[in-house]
């Protein structure tokens, strides 16, 4: 055999035994994705928690512009700070390779607030973001604690739940003070 045939035979044999570098890279990427594929309850939690925090942050920015009420603005500042921290905690708890959506605010909620000013804004903000938003968030965090399968996400939910519950209590107090009911 010539050297060229021997080299070709060795290359072909190596290729068959080791596999194509491209195929191996694709297989590794697929197995990494599969390994980091979260169970349904955990996926739902990541989505709900990131949407809640993103909506809170964006709605708080609107409150700072559209509200004239010092209590509403104070609540908004508090929500923006806490939900920014919660977003960081969620990203840190998410398994490697699982993307936490960066800006997935509830556009329906934000759009309903954008055209409002003054008392009309305050009432809608307290109702939709303070009361309804935090009620949904508490439910999502409790669901993760009870049904989640990823230990890190469950732990993050357990640590964050008291803060979310506190937010709901603050929103309820604010709603009572401003005469806003849960469902207008």
Beta strands, then each sheet from edge to edge (+ up, - down):
end
